[in-house]
Amino acid sequence: MSIYQCADPQPGVSREVLEIPLTLEVDRFDLEFDQITPEELPALKGKYPFFFPPQYSDSIWIAKLGDTLQQHIRKEVRMAFPDFEAYRVELELLFKHARFYFPQTRAPRIITLTTDVDYENRIILTDTLLLIGLDNYLGPQHEFYANMSRYIAQELDPGLLVSDVAAAFIHQRVPYPKTRSFMAQMVYHGKQLYLKDLLMPLSKDSEKIGYTDQQIEWAHQNEGQIWRYFVERELLFSTDNKLGPRFLEPAPFSKFRLVLDNESPGRIGRYMGWQIVRAFMENNDVELTELLATPGEEVFQRSNYKPPK
C-alpha cells in the first residue's frame, strides 16, 4: 500500500507503518552534564562511558563545567530545547518508516549533547546510537553562527534536524556509484532524496533537501532551463571532476557561470537527480531494492524523464 494514498489516523502515513512496534528513548546528556556537581561526575561517567575516554582526567570535565563559553553554549541549548518530545515523536515515525522499508532497522538509543558547534558532525548514527549535537540547531541567525558562510548557517535550523537524521540513515544504504559520470553522481544523490520521500512523507521538499521555500520554488520554476543547460553543454555523461563543486556539493549557489548564478541554490544537481529518480519510480514497476542496485545511467535511461516546459 502506498503511504501517500491512505486515509488512516495520520494522513499520509499507512496503518502498517503506524502499527510497527518501535519506541525511541532520548537521554539528554547535555542537560544532565549541565546540572551535575563535580562530585556527581563519576555517576555520569558510568551512565555514558563512551563520552569519557580513560586517557582524559576528571579535571578536564570539571573545567568544562565551569568554563564560561561552555556554560553559554549549554544555556542556549537549554533555552532552545527545553523539551525534546516533539522531535522524539518525529524521529520515532521516521524510524518506523525506516523499519517498514528496511526491516532489519534497529531502534537506536538517542543521546543529545553539545559539540562546540561541530556542524560537520552534528549527527552521528551507528547501529545502536544516535548522537545529536543540539548546539548545531539553534537557527540560522543565532550568534554562534555569525561568522559562518550563510549557506552553512542556513542548514543549522531546528526544522532540519529530522531530515539530517534521515540523511545519516540513508547514506549507509545507497551504494556509491561505480562510475564517475555527472549523471551517476546526480542519480546517487537523487536516490538519497527519494528515500527521504519514503521515510519523511509528511515533510516538505525544501526540508528534505535543505533549501528555503524560495530556493525550492526557484528549482521548480527553473527545472527545464537547468536541464537544457546540462544537455546543451554535454554535461550529463561528463567525468569532469569540477562538476561536483559546481552543482553537487554544498555551496552558496550553483555555478552555471551565467546571470542566474546568484539566484540559484547550491547543490542543484542533487535536485535534478531527485527528479530523475522520481520519474524512474513512477514509470517503472520496480522494488526499492532494484532502484538502489540500478546504476545511475540506467536509472536515467529508463526514467523517461522530461522536465516541465
C-alpha positions in Angstrom: 0.0 0.0 0.0 1.3 3.5 -0.9 1.9 5.7 2.1 0.6 8.5 0.0 -2.8 7.0 -0.7 -4.1 6.0 2.7 -6.9 7.6 4.7 -5.7 6.4 8.1 -5.5 8.2 11.5 -2.4 10.2 10.4 -3.0 11.4 6.8 0.0 10.5 4.6 1.1 7.6 6.8 0.0 4.0 6.3 -1.6 2.0 9.1 1.2 -0.6 8.6 3.8 2.0 9.5 1.9 3.4 12.4 1.4 -0.1 13.9 5.1 -1.1 13.8 6.2 -1.7 17.4 9.1 0.7 17.8 9.7 3.1 20.6 12.6 5.6 20.9 14.1 6.8 24.1 16.0 10.0 24.5 18.8 10.7 27.0 19.5 14.4 27.5 23.2 14.2 28.2 23.5 18.0 27.5 21.1 18.7 30.4 22.5 16.1 32.7 26.0 17.3 32.3 24.9 20.9 32.7 23.3 20.2 36.1 25.8 17.9 37.8 28.3 18.9 40.5 31.9 17.7 40.4 31.0 15.1 43.0 28.4 13.6 40.7 30.7 13.2 37.7 31.6 9.5 38.4 27.9 8.5 38.2 27.5 10.4 34.9 30.6 8.7 33.5 29.1 5.3 34.5 26.0 6.1 32.5 27.8 7.4 29.4 31.2 5.7 29.4 31.7 6.3 25.7 31.8 10.1 26.3 34.7 9.8 28.8 37.8 8.3 27.3 40.1 6.9 30.1 43.1 9.0 28.9 41.3 12.2 30.0 41.3 13.0 33.7 38.3 14.2 35.6 39.8 17.7 35.9 39.2 18.3 32.2 35.4 17.7 32.6 35.2 19.7 35.8 36.9 22.6 33.9 34.3 22.3 31.2 31.6 22.6 33.8 33.0 25.9 34.9 34.1 27.3 31.6 32.0 30.4 30.7 31.8 29.7 27.0 30.7 26.1 27.6 28.1 27.4 30.1 26.9 29.8 27.4 26.5 27.1 24.8 24.7 24.8 27.3 22.4 27.7 28.3 21.5 28.5 24.7 20.7 24.8 24.0 18.7 24.6 27.2 16.6 27.6 26.1 16.1 26.3 22.6 15.4 22.7 23.5 13.8 22.7 27.0 11.8 19.7 25.9 12.7 17.2 23.1 9.4 15.3 23.0 8.1 16.7 19.7 11.4 15.7 18.0 11.3 12.3 19.6 7.8 11.7 18.1 9.0 12.8 14.7 12.1 10.6 14.9 10.0 7.7 16.1 7.8 8.0 12.9 11.0 8.3 10.8 12.4 5.1 12.2 9.1 3.3 11.8 9.2 4.1 8.2 12.8 3.0 8.1 11.9 -0.4 9.5 9.0 -0.7 7.1 11.3 -0.3 4.1 14.4 -1.8 5.8 13.1 -4.5 8.2 16.5 -5.1 9.9 16.5 -1.5 11.2 17.1 -1.2 14.9 15.7 1.5 17.2 18.8 3.5 18.3 19.3 5.0 21.7 19.1 8.8 21.2 21.5 11.0 23.1 21.5 14.8 22.8 24.7 16.7 23.6 26.7 19.8 22.7 29.6 19.6 20.3 31.3 23.1 20.4 29.3 23.7 17.2 30.9 20.9 15.2 28.4 21.2 12.4 30.1 18.8 10.2 29.4 16.0 12.7 26.1 17.3 14.1 24.5 13.8 13.6 26.3 10.6 14.3 24.4 7.4 13.7 25.6 3.8 14.5 23.7 0.6 14.7 22.8 1.3 18.3 23.3 5.0 19.0 22.0 8.3 17.5 24.0 11.3 18.8 22.5 14.7 18.1 24.6 17.9 18.6 21.9 20.3 19.6 24.2 23.3 19.5 24.1 22.9 15.7 20.3 23.5 15.6 19.9 26.9 17.1 18.6 28.6 14.0 20.5 30.3 11.1 20.6 33.7 12.7 22.0 32.6 16.0 25.0 34.5 17.3 27.1 31.3 17.4 26.9 31.1 13.6 27.5 34.8 12.9 31.0 34.2 11.3 29.9 31.2 9.2 29.0 31.4 5.5 25.3 31.9 5.2 24.7 28.7 3.2 26.2 26.7 6.0 24.3 28.6 8.7 21.1 28.1 6.7 21.3 24.3 7.4 21.7 24.8 11.2 17.9 25.1 11.6 15.9 23.0 14.1 13.4 22.3 11.3 16.1 20.3 9.5 17.1 18.1 12.5 14.9 15.1 11.5 16.0 15.4 7.8 19.6 15.3 8.9 19.0 12.1 10.9 17.2 10.6 7.8 20.2 11.6 5.7 22.6 9.8 8.1 20.4 6.6 7.9 20.1 6.8 4.1 23.8 7.4 3.5 24.5 3.9 4.8 22.1 2.3 2.4 22.6 3.9 -1.0 25.6 2.3 -2.8 28.2 4.8 -4.1 28.3 4.8 -7.9 31.0 2.7 -9.7 31.3 5.3 -12.5 32.4 8.9 -12.3 29.9 10.5 -14.7 27.9 13.5 -13.7 24.7 11.6 -14.3 25.8 8.8 -12.0 26.6 11.3 -9.3 23.3 13.2 -9.7 21.3 9.9 -9.5 23.3 8.8 -6.4 22.1 11.9 -4.6 18.7 11.6 -6.2 18.3 8.2 -4.7 19.1 9.5 -1.2 16.5 12.3 -1.6 13.9 9.8 -3.0 14.4 7.7 0.2 13.5 10.8 2.1 10.2 10.9 0.2 9.6 7.5 1.6 10.8 8.0 5.1 9.5 11.5 5.6 6.2 11.6 3.7 4.8 14.5 5.8 7.8 16.8 5.2 8.1 19.5 2.5 10.6 19.1 -0.3 12.5 22.1 1.0 13.1 20.3 4.3 14.3 17.1 2.6 17.0 18.9 0.5 17.8 21.7 3.0 16.5 24.6 0.8 14.5 27.6 1.9 10.9 27.8 0.5 12.2 30.4 -2.0 15.0 28.2 -3.2 12.8 25.1 -3.7 10.4 27.3 -5.7 13.3 28.6 -7.8 14.3 25.0 -8.5 10.8 24.1 -9.5 10.4 27.1 -11.8 13.8 26.7 -13.5 14.0 22.9 -13.8 13.5 23.0 -17.6 16.2 25.7 -18.1 18.6 23.8 -15.9 18.1 20.6 -17.8 18.7 22.4 -21.2 21.9 23.8 -19.8 23.2 20.4 -18.8 22.2 18.9 -22.2 23.4 21.6 -24.4 26.8 21.7 -22.7 27.0 17.9 -22.9 27.5 17.6 -19.1 25.3 14.6 -18.4 27.9 11.9 -19.0 30.9 14.0 -18.5 33.5 12.8 -16.0 34.9 16.3 -15.3 35.6 16.4 -11.6 34.9 20.1 -11.5 31.2 19.5 -11.9 30.8 18.2 -8.4 31.9 21.5 -6.7 29.8 23.4 -9.3 26.5 21.5 -9.0 26.5 18.8 -6.3 28.5 19.9 -3.3 27.2 22.4 -0.7 27.8 26.0 -1.9 26.2 29.4 -1.7 24.9 28.9 -5.3 25.3 26.6 -8.2 27.9 27.7 -10.8 26.3 28.0 -14.2 28.6 30.9 -15.0 25.5 32.8 -16.1 23.5 35.7 -14.7 21.2 33.3 -12.9 24.0 32.0 -10.6 23.3 34.4 -7.8 19.6 33.3 -7.8 20.3 29.6 -7.8 20.6 27.5 -4.7 23.7 25.2 -4.3 23.5 21.5 -5.0 21.1 21.9 -7.9 22.5 18.7 -9.5 21.1 16.8 -6.5 17.7 18.3 -7.1 17.8 17.3 -10.7 18.9 13.7 -9.8 15.9 13.6 -7.4 13.5 14.4 -10.2 15.1 11.7 -12.4 14.7 9.1 -9.7 11.1 10.1 -9.1 10.4 9.7 -12.8 12.1 6.3 -12.8 10.0 5.1 -9.9 6.8 6.5 -11.5 7.5 4.9 -14.9 8.8 1.5 -13.8 7.2 -1.1 -11.7 10.3 -1.9 -9.5 11.0 -2.6 -5.9 13.1 -0.3 -3.8 15.9 -2.8 -3.7 16.1 -2.7 -7.5 16.3 1.1 -7.6 19.2 1.1 -5.1 21.1 -1.5 -7.2 20.5 0.0 -10.6 23.4 2.2 -12.0 22.7 5.8 -12.4 22.9 5.9 -16.2 20.4 3.1 -16.4 18.1 4.8 -14.0 18.2 7.8 -16.3 17.6 5.8 -19.5 14.6 4.0 -18.0 13.2 7.1 -16.3 11.8 8.7 -19.4 12.5 12.0 -17.5 11.0 15.1 -19.1 11.5 18.4 -17.4 8.5 20.7 -17.2 8.3 23.2 -20.0 
